[in-house]
Amino acid sequence: MEDYIIVVNRIEELQSIQDRQELERIFDKARRTIIGGMDVILVRENRNGQQEKFDTLSNEQDFEEYRKRVFRLI
């Protein structure tokens, strides 16, 4: 298994259209990654398509806090 990358631009887009199903799919895969001992990397993609890492979630508690923040907004 390898680290899982979440592009927060995509998360924000899914929040704006309230696509709970797709968000659940992304977060389910991220949870399995953390349980498997790997990290979830949060990146923001700029207009040129370059991804800039700004956070790493390496344990279930940090991941769950991030997940709650995301779902609180929809």
mmCIF file of the N, C-alpha and C atoms, coordinates in Angstrom:
data_MODEL
# 
_entry.id   MODEL 
# 
loop_
_atom_site.group_PDB 
_atom_site.id 
_atom_site.type_symbol 
_atom_site.label_atom_id 
_atom_site.label_alt_id 
_atom_site.label_comp_id 
_atom_site.label_asym_id 
_atom_site.label_entity_id 
_atom_site.label_seq_id 
_atom_site.pdbx_PDB_ins_code 
_atom_site.Cartn_x 
_atom_site.Cartn_y 
_atom_site.Cartn_z 
_atom_site.occupancy 
_atom_site.B_iso_or_equiv 
_atom_site.pdbx_formal_charge 
_atom_site.auth_seq_id 
_atom_site.auth_comp_id 
_atom_site.auth_asym_id 
_atom_site.auth_atom_id 
_atom_site.pdbx_PDB_model_num 
ATOM 1   N N  . MET A 1 1  ? 0.843   -1.178 0.000   1.00 0.00 ? 1  MET A N  1 
ATOM 2   C CA . MET A 1 1  ? 0.000   0.000  0.000   1.00 0.00 ? 1  MET A CA 1 
ATOM 3   C C  . MET A 1 1  ? 0.891   1.244  0.000   1.00 0.00 ? 1  MET A C  1 
ATOM 4   N N  . GLU A 1 2  ? 0.377   2.315  -0.570  1.00 0.00 ? 2  GLU A N  1 
ATOM 5   C CA . GLU A 1 2  ? 1.141   3.560  -0.608  1.00 0.00 ? 2  GLU A CA 1 
ATOM 6   C C  . GLU A 1 2  ? 0.314   4.699  -0.027  1.00 0.00 ? 2  GLU A C  1 
ATOM 7   N N  . ASP A 1 3  ? 0.985   5.833  0.225   1.00 0.00 ? 3  ASP A N  1 
ATOM 8   C CA . ASP A 1 3  ? 0.281   7.001  0.744   1.00 0.00 ? 3  ASP A CA 1 
ATOM 9   C C  . ASP A 1 3  ? -0.856  7.381  -0.199  1.00 0.00 ? 3  ASP A C  1 
ATOM 10  N N  . TYR A 1 4  ? -1.893  7.975  0.365   1.00 0.00 ? 4  TYR A N  1 
ATOM 11  C CA . TYR A 1 4  ? -3.058  8.391  -0.411  1.00 0.00 ? 4  TYR A CA 1 
ATOM 12  C C  . TYR A 1 4  ? -3.081  9.913  -0.460  1.00 0.00 ? 4  TYR A C  1 
ATOM 13  N N  . ILE A 1 5  ? -3.227  10.464 -1.640  1.00 0.00 ? 5  ILE A N  1 
ATOM 14  C CA . ILE A 1 5  ? -3.225  11.909 -1.820  1.00 0.00 ? 5  ILE A CA 1 
ATOM 15  C C  . ILE A 1 5  ? -4.660  12.397 -1.987  1.00 0.00 ? 5  ILE A C  1 
ATOM 16  N N  . ILE A 1 6  ? -5.010  13.382 -1.176  1.00 0.00 ? 6  ILE A N  1 
ATOM 17  C CA . ILE A 1 6  ? -6.303  14.050 -1.305  1.00 0.00 ? 6  ILE A CA 1 
ATOM 18  C C  . ILE A 1 6  ? -6.039  15.458 -1.820  1.00 0.00 ? 6  ILE A C  1 
ATOM 19  N N  . VAL A 1 7  ? -6.646  15.767 -2.957  1.00 0.00 ? 7  VAL A N  1 
ATOM 20  C CA . VAL A 1 7  ? -6.550  17.111 -3.523  1.00 0.00 ? 7  VAL A CA 1 
ATOM 21  C C  . VAL A 1 7  ? -7.705  17.913 -2.927  1.00 0.00 ? 7  VAL A C  1 
ATOM 22  N N  . VAL A 1 8  ? -7.368  18.861 -2.056  1.00 0.00 ? 8  VAL A N  1 
ATOM 23  C CA . VAL A 1 8  ? -8.420  19.570 -1.330  1.00 0.00 ? 8  VAL A CA 1 
ATOM 24  C C  . VAL A 1 8  ? -9.286  20.430 -2.246  1.00 0.00 ? 8  VAL A C  1 
ATOM 25  N N  . ASN A 1 9  ? -8.769  20.829 -3.395  1.00 0.00 ? 9  ASN A N  1 
ATOM 26  C CA . ASN A 1 9  ? -9.605  21.555 -4.360  1.00 0.00 ? 9  ASN A CA 1 
ATOM 27  C C  . ASN A 1 9  ? -10.816 20.692 -4.727  1.00 0.00 ? 9  ASN A C  1 
ATOM 28  N N  . ARG A 1 10 ? -10.578 19.405 -4.923  1.00 0.00 ? 10 ARG A N  1 
ATOM 29  C CA . ARG A 1 10 ? -11.642 18.467 -5.283  1.00 0.00 ? 10 ARG A CA 1 
ATOM 30  C C  . ARG A 1 10 ? -12.625 18.307 -4.118  1.00 0.00 ? 10 ARG A C  1 
ATOM 31  N N  . ILE A 1 11 ? -12.100 18.233 -2.898  1.00 0.00 ? 11 ILE A N  1 
ATOM 32  C CA . ILE A 1 11 ? -12.959 18.117 -1.719  1.00 0.00 ? 11 ILE A CA 1 
ATOM 33  C C  . ILE A 1 11 ? -13.867 19.349 -1.637  1.00 0.00 ? 11 ILE A C  1 
ATOM 34  N N  . GLU A 1 12 ? -13.301 20.520 -1.851  1.00 0.00 ? 12 GLU A N  1 
ATOM 35  C CA . GLU A 1 12 ? -14.089 21.752 -1.800  1.00 0.00 ? 12 GLU A CA 1 
ATOM 36  C C  . GLU A 1 12 ? -15.163 21.763 -2.883  1.00 0.00 ? 12 GLU A C  1 
ATOM 37  N N  . GLU A 1 13 ? -14.816 21.276 -4.053  1.00 0.00 ? 13 GLU A N  1 
ATOM 38  C CA . GLU A 1 13 ? -15.786 21.194 -5.148  1.00 0.00 ? 13 GLU A CA 1 
ATOM 39  C C  . GLU A 1 13 ? -16.935 20.258 -4.776  1.00 0.00 ? 13 GLU A C  1 
ATOM 40  N N  . LEU A 1 14 ? -16.610 19.109 -4.209  1.00 0.00 ? 14 LEU A N  1 
ATOM 41  C CA . LEU A 1 14 ? -17.638 18.145 -3.808  1.00 0.00 ? 14 LEU A CA 1 
ATOM 42  C C  . LEU A 1 14 ? -18.504 18.693 -2.678  1.00 0.00 ? 14 LEU A C  1 
ATOM 43  N N  . GLN A 1 15 ? -17.906 19.470 -1.791  1.00 0.00 ? 15 GLN A N  1 
ATOM 44  C CA . GLN A 1 15 ? -18.687 20.109 -0.738  1.00 0.00 ? 15 GLN A CA 1 
ATOM 45  C C  . GLN A 1 15 ? -19.699 21.087 -1.350  1.00 0.00 ? 15 GLN A C  1 
ATOM 46  N N  . SER A 1 16 ? -19.248 21.854 -2.324  1.00 0.00 ? 16 SER A N  1 
ATOM 47  C CA . SER A 1 16 ? -20.115 22.888 -2.898  1.00 0.00 ? 16 SER A CA 1 
ATOM 48  C C  . SER A 1 16 ? -21.323 22.286 -3.622  1.00 0.00 ? 16 SER A C  1 
ATOM 49  N N  . ILE A 1 17 ? -21.155 21.094 -4.195  1.00 0.00 ? 17 ILE A N  1 
ATOM 50  C CA . ILE A 1 17 ? -22.281 20.450 -4.878  1.00 0.00 ? 17 ILE A CA 1 
ATOM 51  C C  . ILE A 1 17 ? -22.945 19.394 -3.992  1.00 0.00 ? 17 ILE A C  1 
ATOM 52  N N  . GLN A 1 18 ? -22.470 19.303 -2.764  1.00 0.00 ? 18 GLN A N  1 
ATOM 53  C CA . GLN A 1 18 ? -23.004 18.389 -1.746  1.00 0.00 ? 18 GLN A CA 1 
ATOM 54  C C  . GLN A 1 18 ? -23.036 16.930 -2.217  1.00 0.00 ? 18 GLN A C  1 
ATOM 55  N N  . ASP A 1 19 ? -21.930 16.498 -2.818  1.00 0.00 ? 19 ASP A N  1 
ATOM 56  C CA . ASP A 1 19 ? -21.810 15.112 -3.277  1.00 0.00 ? 19 ASP A CA 1 
ATOM 57  C C  . ASP A 1 19 ? -21.268 14.247 -2.138  1.00 0.00 ? 19 ASP A C  1 
ATOM 58  N N  . ARG A 1 20 ? -22.139 13.930 -1.222  1.00 0.00 ? 20 ARG A N  1 
ATOM 59  C CA . ARG A 1 20 ? -21.765 13.149 -0.036  1.00 0.00 ? 20 ARG A CA 1 
ATOM 60  C C  . ARG A 1 20 ? -21.238 11.764 -0.410  1.00 0.00 ? 20 ARG A C  1 
ATOM 61  N N  . GLN A 1 21 ? -21.814 11.152 -1.431  1.00 0.00 ? 21 GLN A N  1 
ATOM 62  C CA . GLN A 1 21 ? -21.416 9.803  -1.832  1.00 0.00 ? 21 GLN A CA 1 
ATOM 63  C C  . GLN A 1 21 ? -19.951 9.767  -2.285  1.00 0.00 ? 21 GLN A C  1 
ATOM 64  N N  . GLU A 1 22 ? -19.543 10.711 -3.095  1.00 0.00 ? 22 GLU A N  1 
ATOM 65  C CA . GLU A 1 22 ? -18.156 10.742 -3.568  1.00 0.00 ? 22 GLU A CA 1 
ATOM 66  C C  . GLU A 1 22 ? -17.205 11.081 -2.422  1.00 0.00 ? 22 GLU A C  1 
ATOM 67  N N  . LEU A 1 23 ? -17.619 11.991 -1.554  1.00 0.00 ? 23 LEU A N  1 
ATOM 68  C CA . LEU A 1 23 ? -16.790 12.303 -0.388  1.00 0.00 ? 23 LEU A CA 1 
ATOM 69  C C  . LEU A 1 23 ? -16.607 11.069 0.484   1.00 0.00 ? 23 LEU A C  1 
ATOM 70  N N  . GLU A 1 24 ? -17.663 10.319 0.699   1.00 0.00 ? 24 GLU A N  1 
ATOM 71  C CA . GLU A 1 24 ? -17.573 9.089  1.497   1.00 0.00 ? 24 GLU A CA 1 
ATOM 72  C C  . GLU A 1 24 ? -16.604 8.100  0.851   1.00 0.00 ? 24 GLU A C  1 
ATOM 73  N N  . ARG A 1 25 ? -16.651 7.972  -0.472  1.00 0.00 ? 25 ARG A N  1 
ATOM 74  C CA . ARG A 1 25 ? -15.754 7.059  -1.175  1.00 0.00 ? 25 ARG A CA 1 
ATOM 75  C C  . ARG A 1 25 ? -14.293 7.470  -0.962  1.00 0.00 ? 25 ARG A C  1 
ATOM 76  N N  . ILE A 1 26 ? -14.015 8.754  -1.099  1.00 0.00 ? 26 ILE A N  1 
ATOM 77  C CA . ILE A 1 26 ? -12.648 9.262  -0.914  1.00 0.00 ? 26 ILE A CA 1 
ATOM 78  C C  . ILE A 1 26 ? -12.189 9.017  0.515   1.00 0.00 ? 26 ILE A C  1 
ATOM 79  N N  . PHE A 1 27 ? -13.034 9.352  1.491   1.00 0.00 ? 27 PHE A N  1 
ATOM 80  C CA . PHE A 1 27 ? -12.639 9.213  2.885   1.00 0.00 ? 27 PHE A CA 1 
ATOM 81  C C  . PHE A 1 27 ? -12.553 7.759  3.327   1.00 0.00 ? 27 PHE A C  1 
ATOM 82  N N  . ASP A 1 28 ? -13.324 6.882  2.719   1.00 0.00 ? 28 ASP A N  1 
ATOM 83  C CA . ASP A 1 28 ? -13.210 5.460  3.030   1.00 0.00 ? 28 ASP A CA 1 
ATOM 84  C C  . ASP A 1 28 ? -11.844 4.934  2.594   1.00 0.00 ? 28 ASP A C  1 
ATOM 85  N N  . LYS A 1 29 ? -11.426 5.311  1.398   1.00 0.00 ? 29 LYS A N  1 
ATOM 86  C CA . LYS A 1 29 ? -10.111 4.881  0.917   1.00 0.00 ? 29 LYS A CA 1 
ATOM 87  C C  . LYS A 1 29 ? -9.000  5.478  1.776   1.00 0.00 ? 29 LYS A C  1 
ATOM 88  N N  . ALA A 1 30 ? -9.157  6.733  2.176   1.00 0.00 ? 30 ALA A N  1 
ATOM 89  C CA . ALA A 1 30 ? -8.155  7.370  3.029   1.00 0.00 ? 30 ALA A CA 1 
ATOM 90  C C  . ALA A 1 30 ? -8.060  6.662  4.380   1.00 0.00 ? 30 ALA A C  1 
ATOM 91  N N  . ARG A 1 31 ? -9.200  6.319  4.960   1.00 0.00 ? 31 ARG A N  1 
ATOM 92  C CA . ARG A 1 31 ? -9.205  5.610  6.249   1.00 0.00 ? 31 ARG A CA 1 
ATOM 93  C C  . ARG A 1 31 ? -8.475  4.270  6.134   1.00 0.00 ? 31 ARG A C  1 
ATOM 94  N N  . ARG A 1 32 ? -8.762  3.544  5.060   1.00 0.00 ? 32 ARG A N  1 
ATOM 95  C CA . ARG A 1 32 ? -8.086  2.248  4.860   1.00 0.00 ? 32 ARG A CA 1 
ATOM 96  C C  . ARG A 1 32 ? -6.580  2.432  4.709   1.00 0.00 ? 32 ARG A C  1 
ATOM 97  N N  . THR A 1 33 ? -6.176  3.529  4.099   1.00 0.00 ? 33 THR A N  1 
ATOM 98  C CA . THR A 1 33 ? -4.744  3.819  3.937   1.00 0.00 ? 33 THR A CA 1 
ATOM 99  C C  . THR A 1 33 ? -4.088  4.010  5.301   1.00 0.00 ? 33 THR A C  1 
ATOM 100 N N  . ILE A 1 34 ? -4.722  4.797  6.157   1.00 0.00 ? 34 ILE A N  1 
ATOM 101 C CA . ILE A 1 34 ? -4.166  5.054  7.488   1.00 0.00 ? 34 ILE A CA 1 
ATOM 102 C C  . ILE A 1 34 ? -4.149  3.778  8.324   1.00 0.00 ? 34 ILE A C  1 
ATOM 103 N N  . ILE A 1 35 ? -5.228  3.009  8.272   1.00 0.00 ? 35 ILE A N  1 
ATOM 104 C CA . ILE A 1 35 ? -5.276  1.747  9.015   1.00 0.00 ? 35 ILE A CA 1 
ATOM 105 C C  . ILE A 1 35 ? -4.176  0.808  8.527   1.00 0.00 ? 35 ILE A C  1 
ATOM 106 N N  . GLY A 1 36 ? -3.857  0.885  7.242   1.00 0.00 ? 36 GLY A N  1 
ATOM 107 C CA . GLY A 1 36 ? -2.793  0.068  6.661   1.00 0.00 ? 36 GLY A CA 1 
ATOM 108 C C  . GLY A 1 36 ? -1.389  0.552  6.986   1.00 0.00 ? 36 GLY A C  1 
ATOM 109 N N  . GLY A 1 37 ? -1.296  1.651  7.747   1.00 0.00 ? 37 GLY A N  1 
ATOM 110 C CA . GLY A 1 37 ? 0.017   2.116  8.183   1.00 0.00 ? 37 GLY A CA 1 
ATOM 111 C C  . GLY A 1 37 ? 0.652   3.183  7.308   1.00 0.00 ? 37 GLY A C  1 
ATOM 112 N N  . MET A 1 38 ? -0.066  3.670  6.334   1.00 0.00 ? 38 MET A N  1 
ATOM 113 C CA . MET A 1 38 ? 0.481   4.699  5.453   1.00 0.00 ? 38 MET A CA 1 
ATOM 114 C C  . MET A 1 38 ? -0.161  6.046  5.808   1.00 0.00 ? 38 MET A C  1 
ATOM 115 N N  . ASP A 1 39 ? 0.261   7.093  5.112   1.00 0.00 ? 39 ASP A N  1 
ATOM 116 C CA . ASP A 1 39 ? -0.217  8.442  5.394   1.00 0.00 ? 39 ASP A CA 1 
ATOM 117 C C  . ASP A 1 39 ? -1.208  8.921  4.347   1.00 0.00 ? 39 ASP A C  1 
ATOM 118 N N  . VAL A 1 40 ? -2.013  9.895  4.752   1.00 0.00 ? 40 VAL A N  1 
ATOM 119 C CA . VAL A 1 40 ? -2.872  10.621 3.828   1.00 0.00 ? 40 VAL A CA 1 
ATOM 120 C C  . VAL A 1 40 ? -2.250  12.007 3.674   1.00 0.00 ? 40 VAL A C  1 
ATOM 121 N N  . ILE A 1 41 ? -1.945  12.358 2.440   1.00 0.00 ? 41 ILE A N  1 
ATOM 122 C CA . ILE A 1 41 ? -1.285  13.621 2.133   1.00 0.00 ? 41 ILE A CA 1 
ATOM 123 C C  . ILE A 1 41 ? -2.328  14.588 1.573   1.00 0.00 ? 41 ILE A C  1 
ATOM 124 N N  . LEU A 1 42 ? -2.437  15.771 2.188   1.00 0.00 ? 42 LEU A N  1 
ATOM 125 C CA . LEU A 1 42 ? -3.343  16.797 1.686   1.00 0.00 ? 42 LEU A CA 1 
ATOM 126 C C  . LEU A 1 42 ? -2.553  17.761 0.816   1.00 0.00 ? 42 LEU A C  1 
ATOM 127 N N  . VAL A 1 43 ? -3.027  17.950 -0.409  1.00 0.00 ? 43 VAL A N  1 
ATOM 128 C CA . VAL A 1 43 ? -2.360  18.859 -1.344  1.00 0.00 ? 43 VAL A CA 1 
ATOM 129 C C  . VAL A 1 43 ? -3.378  19.822 -1.919  1.00 0.00 ? 43 VAL A C  1 
ATOM 130 N N  . ARG A 1 44 ? -2.876  20.968 -2.351  1.00 0.00 ? 44 ARG A N  1 
ATOM 131 C CA . ARG A 1 44 ? -3.689  21.925 -3.080  1.00 0.00 ? 44 ARG A CA 1 
ATOM 132 C C  . ARG A 1 44 ? -3.083  22.041 -4.469  1.00 0.00 ? 44 ARG A C  1 
ATOM 133 N N  . GLU A 1 45 ? -3.950  21.983 -5.476  1.00 0.00 ? 45 GLU A N  1 
ATOM 134 C CA . GLU A 1 45 ? -3.496  22.049 -6.863  1.00 0.00 ? 45 GLU A CA 1 
ATOM 135 C C  . GLU A 1 45 ? -3.667  23.478 -7.369  1.00 0.00 ? 45 GLU A C  1 
ATOM 136 N N  . ASN A 1 46 ? -2.574  24.033 -7.957  1.00 0.00 ? 46 ASN A N  1 
ATOM 137 C CA . ASN A 1 46 ? -2.675  25.388 -8.483  1.00 0.00 ? 46 ASN A CA 1 
ATOM 138 C C  . ASN A 1 46 ? -3.178  25.372 -9.923  1.00 0.00 ? 46 ASN A C  1 
ATOM 139 N N  . ARG A 1 47 ? -3.318  26.529 -10.504 1.00 0.00 ? 47 ARG A N  1 
ATOM 140 C CA . ARG A 1 47 ? -3.866  26.642 -11.865 1.00 0.00 ? 47 ARG A CA 1 
ATOM 141 C C  . ARG A 1 47 ? -3.018  25.941 -12.922 1.00 0.00 ? 47 ARG A C  1 
ATOM 142 N N  . ASN A 1 48 ? -1.747  25.753 -12.635 1.00 0.00 ? 48 ASN A N  1 
ATOM 143 C CA . ASN A 1 48 ? -0.847  25.072 -13.568 1.00 0.00 ? 48 ASN A CA 1 
ATOM 144 C C  . ASN A 1 48 ? -0.880  23.561 -13.407 1.00 0.00 ? 48 ASN A C  1 
ATOM 145 N N  . GLY A 1 49 ? -1.678  23.078 -12.465 1.00 0.00 ? 49 GLY A N  1 
ATOM 146 C CA . GLY A 1 49 ? -1.772  21.641 -12.230 1.00 0.00 ? 49 GLY A CA 1 
ATOM 147 C C  . GLY A 1 49 ? -0.731  21.108 -11.271 1.00 0.00 ? 49 GLY A C  1 
ATOM 148 N N  . GLN A 1 50 ? 0.109   21.989 -10.727 1.00 0.00 ? 50 GLN A N  1 
ATOM 149 C CA . GLN A 1 50 ? 1.113   21.553 -9.774  1.00 0.00 ? 50 GLN A CA 1 
ATOM 150 C C  . GLN A 1 50 ? 0.469   21.385 -8.403  1.00 0.00 ? 50 GLN A C  1 
ATOM 151 N N  . GLN A 1 51 ? 0.865   20.316 -7.719  1.00 0.00 ? 51 GLN A N  1 
ATOM 152 C CA . GLN A 1 51 ? 0.314   20.034 -6.399  1.00 0.00 ? 51 GLN A CA 1 
ATOM 153 C C  . GLN A 1 51 ? 1.307   20.444 -5.322  1.00 0.00 ? 51 GLN A C  1 
ATOM 154 N N  . GLU A 1 52 ? 0.793   21.181 -4.337  1.00 0.00 ? 52 GLU A N  1 
ATOM 155 C CA . GLU A 1 52 ? 1.626   21.629 -3.231  1.00 0.00 ? 52 GLU A CA 1 
ATOM 156 C C  . GLU A 1 52 ? 1.108   21.002 -1.934  1.00 0.00 ? 52 GLU A C  1 
ATOM 157 N N  . LYS A 1 53 ? 1.951   20.194 -1.324  1.00 0.00 ? 53 LYS A N  1 
ATOM 158 C CA . LYS A 1 53 ? 1.594   19.505 -0.078  1.00 0.00 ? 53 LYS A CA 1 
ATOM 159 C C  . LYS A 1 53 ? 1.531   20.528 1.048   1.00 0.00 ? 53 LYS A C  1 
ATOM 160 N N  . PHE A 1 54 ? 0.464   20.430 1.881   1.00 0.00 ? 54 PHE A N  1 
ATOM 161 C CA . PHE A 1 54 ? 0.400   21.332 3.024   1.00 0.00 ? 54 PHE A CA 1 
ATOM 162 C C  . PHE A 1 54 ? 0.080   20.635 4.335   1.00 0.00 ? 54 PHE A C  1 
ATOM 163 N N  . ASP A 1 55 ? -0.255  19.333 4.300   1.00 0.00 ? 55 ASP A N  1 
ATOM 164 C CA . ASP A 1 55 ? -0.497  18.621 5.550   1.00 0.00 ? 55 ASP A CA 1 
ATOM 165 C C  . ASP A 1 55 ? -0.399  17.118 5.316   1.00 0.00 ? 55 ASP A C  1 
ATOM 166 N N  . THR A 1 56 ? -0.079  16.408 6.379   1.00 0.00 ? 56 THR A N  1 
ATOM 167 C CA . THR A 1 56 ? -0.018  14.950 6.354   1.00 0.00 ? 56 THR A CA 1 
ATOM 168 C C  . THR A 1 56 ? -0.818  14.425 7.542   1.00 0.00 ? 56 THR A C  1 
ATOM 169 N N  . LEU A 1 57 ? -1.712  13.487 7.257   1.00 0.00 ? 57 LEU A N  1 
ATOM 170 C CA . LEU A 1 57 ? -2.485  12.839 8.310   1.00 0.00 ? 57 LEU A CA 1 
ATOM 171 C C  . LEU A 1 57 ? -1.937  11.423 8.453   1.00 0.00 ? 57 LEU A C  1 
ATOM 172 N N  . SER A 1 58 ? -1.448  11.118 9.654   1.00 0.00 ? 58 SER A N  1 
ATOM 173 C CA . SER A 1 58 ? -0.787  9.824  9.819   1.00 0.00 ? 58 SER A CA 1 
ATOM 174 C C  . SER A 1 58 ? -1.438  8.944  10.879  1.00 0.00 ? 58 SER A C  1 
ATOM 175 N N  . ASN A 1 59 ? -2.495  9.461  11.526  1.00 0.00 ? 59 ASN A N  1 
ATOM 176 C CA . ASN A 1 59 ? -3.178  8.623  12.518  1.00 0.00 ? 59 ASN A CA 1 
ATOM 177 C C  . ASN A 1 59 ? -4.686  8.824  12.393  1.00 0.00 ? 59 ASN A C  1 
ATOM 178 N N  . GLU A 1 60 ? -5.430  7.880  12.941  1.00 0.00 ? 60 GLU A N  1 
ATOM 179 C CA . GLU A 1 60 ? -6.885  7.890  12.789  1.00 0.00 ? 60 GLU A CA 1 
ATOM 180 C C  . GLU A 1 60 ? -7.541  9.092  13.458  1.00 0.00 ? 60 GLU A C  1 
ATOM 181 N N  . GLN A 1 61 ? -6.996  9.548  14.564  1.00 0.00 ? 61 GLN A N  1 
ATOM 182 C CA . GLN A 1 61 ? -7.592  10.682 15.266  1.00 0.00 ? 61 GLN A CA 1 
ATOM 183 C C  . GLN A 1 61 ? -7.508  11.951 14.414  1.00 0.00 ? 61 GLN A C  1 
ATOM 184 N N  . ASP A 1 62 ? -6.332  12.250 13.877  1.00 0.00 ? 62 ASP A N  1 
ATOM 185 C CA . ASP A 1 62 ? -6.172  13.433 13.023  1.00 0.00 ? 62 ASP A CA 1 
ATOM 186 C C  . ASP A 1 62 ? -7.057  13.318 11.782  1.00 0.00 ? 62 ASP A C  1 
ATOM 187 N N  . PHE A 1 63 ? -7.102  12.126 11.211  1.00 0.00 ? 63 PHE A N  1 
ATOM 188 C CA . PHE A 1 63 ? -7.930  11.903 10.026  1.00 0.00 ? 63 PHE A CA 1 
ATOM 189 C C  . PHE A 1 63 ? -9.398  12.149 10.338  1.00 0.00 ? 63 PHE A C  1 
ATOM 190 N N  . GLU A 1 64 ? -9.871  11.621 11.455  1.00 0.00 ? 64 GLU A N  1 
ATOM 191 C CA . GLU A 1 64 ? -11.280 11.764 11.812  1.00 0.00 ? 64 GLU A CA 1 
ATOM 192 C C  . GLU A 1 64 ? -11.643 13.228 12.072  1.00 0.00 ? 64 GLU A C  1 
ATOM 193 N N  . GLU A 1 65 ? -10.728 13.982 12.662  1.00 0.00 ? 65 GLU A N  1 
ATOM 194 C CA . GLU A 1 65 ? -10.973 15.411 12.866  1.00 0.00 ? 65 GLU A CA 1 
ATOM 195 C C  . GLU A 1 65 ? -11.111 16.130 11.525  1.00 0.00 ? 65 GLU A C  1 
ATOM 196 N N  . TYR A 1 66 ? -10.253 15.811 10.580  1.00 0.00 ? 66 TYR A N  1 
ATOM 197 C CA . TYR A 1 66 ? -10.340 16.417 9.249   1.00 0.00 ? 66 TYR A CA 1 
ATOM 198 C C  . TYR A 1 66 ? -11.652 16.018 8.577   1.00 0.00 ? 66 TYR A C  1 
ATOM 199 N N  . ARG A 1 67 ? -12.012 14.767 8.657   1.00 0.00 ? 67 ARG A N  1 
ATOM 200 C CA . ARG A 1 67 ? -13.251 14.273 8.048   1.00 0.00 ? 67 ARG A CA 1 
ATOM 201 C C  . ARG A 1 67 ? -14.466 15.002 8.618   1.00 0.00 ? 67 ARG A C  1 
ATOM 202 N N  . LYS A 1 68 ? -14.503 15.177 9.925   1.00 0.00 ? 68 LYS A N  1 
ATOM 203 C CA . LYS A 1 68 ? -15.614 15.874 10.559  1.00 0.00 ? 68 LYS A CA 1 
ATOM 204 C C  . LYS A 1 68 ? -15.709 17.315 10.077  1.00 0.00 ? 68 LYS A C  1 
ATOM 205 N N  . ARG A 1 69 ? -14.574 17.985 9.927   1.00 0.00 ? 69 ARG A N  1 
ATOM 206 C CA . ARG A 1 69 ? -14.582 19.371 9.432   1.00 0.00 ? 69 ARG A CA 1 
ATOM 207 C C  . ARG A 1 69 ? -15.161 19.437 8.026   1.00 0.00 ? 69 ARG A C  1 
ATOM 208 N N  . VAL A 1 70 ? -14.799 18.481 7.188   1.00 0.00 ? 70 VAL A N  1 
ATOM 209 C CA . VAL A 1 70 ? -15.291 18.467 5.811   1.00 0.00 ? 70 VAL A CA 1 
ATOM 210 C C  . VAL A 1 70 ? -16.796 18.239 5.784   1.00 0.00 ? 70 VAL A C  1 
ATOM 211 N N  . PHE A 1 71 ? -17.280 17.260 6.506   1.00 0.00 ? 71 PHE A N  1 
ATOM 212 C CA . PHE A 1 71 ? -18.699 16.926 6.460   1.00 0.00 ? 71 PHE A CA 1 
ATOM 213 C C  . PHE A 1 71 ? -19.574 17.924 7.220   1.00 0.00 ? 71 PHE A C  1 
ATOM 214 N N  . ARG A 1 72 ? -18.990 18.672 8.118   1.00 0.00 ? 72 ARG A N  1 
ATOM 215 C CA . ARG A 1 72 ? -19.746 19.686 8.842   1.00 0.00 ? 72 ARG A CA 1 
ATOM 216 C C  . ARG A 1 72 ? -20.198 20.792 7.880   1.00 0.00 ? 72 ARG A C  1 
ATOM 217 N N  . LEU A 1 73 ? -19.461 20.980 6.816   1.00 0.00 ? 73 LEU A N  1 
ATOM 218 C CA . LEU A 1 73 ? -19.734 22.072 5.887   1.00 0.00 ? 73 LEU A CA 1 
ATOM 219 C C  . LEU A 1 73 ? -20.728 21.731 4.792   1.00 0.00 ? 73 LEU A C  1 
ATOM 220 N N  . ILE A 1 74 ? -21.272 20.499 4.811   1.00 0.00 ? 74 ILE A N  1 
ATOM 221 C CA . ILE A 1 74 ? -22.289 20.174 3.790   1.00 0.00 ? 74 ILE A CA 1 
ATOM 222 C C  . ILE A 1 74 ? -23.600 19.818 4.438   1.00 0.00 ? 74 ILE A C  1 
# 
